[in-house]
């Protein structure tokens, strides 16, 4: 999956204030939903793309 970590204003705010990768991962685990998935790849082939 290809994840866009800052789709909503809240996500942009939280990601912008992170100091390390661990904080970014926490934000992704708690705030990401289906709007953040931009592509899905299976066996090296793109099977879905958000346009």
C-alpha positions in Angstrom: 0.0 0.0 0.0 1.1 3.6 -0.6 -0.1 5.8 2.2 -0.5 9.6 2.1 0.1 10.5 5.7 -1.5 14.0 5.6 -4.8 14.0 3.9 -6.9 15.9 6.5 -6.0 19.1 8.3 -5.7 17.2 11.6 -3.2 14.7 10.1 -1.1 17.5 8.6 -1.0 19.2 11.9 0.0 16.1 13.8 2.6 14.9 11.2 4.1 18.3 11.1 4.7 18.3 14.9 6.4 14.8 15.0 10.0 14.7 16.0 10.9 11.1 15.0 9.6 8.1 13.0 8.0 6.6 16.1 5.7 9.6 16.5 4.9 9.5 12.8 4.0 5.8 13.1 1.8 6.5 16.1 -0.1 9.1 14.1 -0.5 6.8 11.2 -1.8 4.0 13.5 -4.4 6.3 15.2 -5.5 8.7 12.5 -5.3 7.0 9.1 -8.4 5.8 7.4 -9.4 4.8 3.8 -8.8 8.3 2.5 -5.1 7.9 3.1 -4.6 4.9 0.9 -3.5 6.2 -2.5 -2.4 2.9 -4.2 -2.6 -0.8 -3.5 0.0 -3.2 -5.0 -0.1 -7.0 -5.1 2.7 -9.1 -6.4 4.4 -6.1 -8.0 1.3 -5.0 -9.9 -0.8 -2.0 -9.0 -4.4 -3.2 -8.5 -6.0 0.0 -7.3 -5.2 3.7 -7.6 -7.1 6.6 -6.1 -7.5 9.2 -8.8 
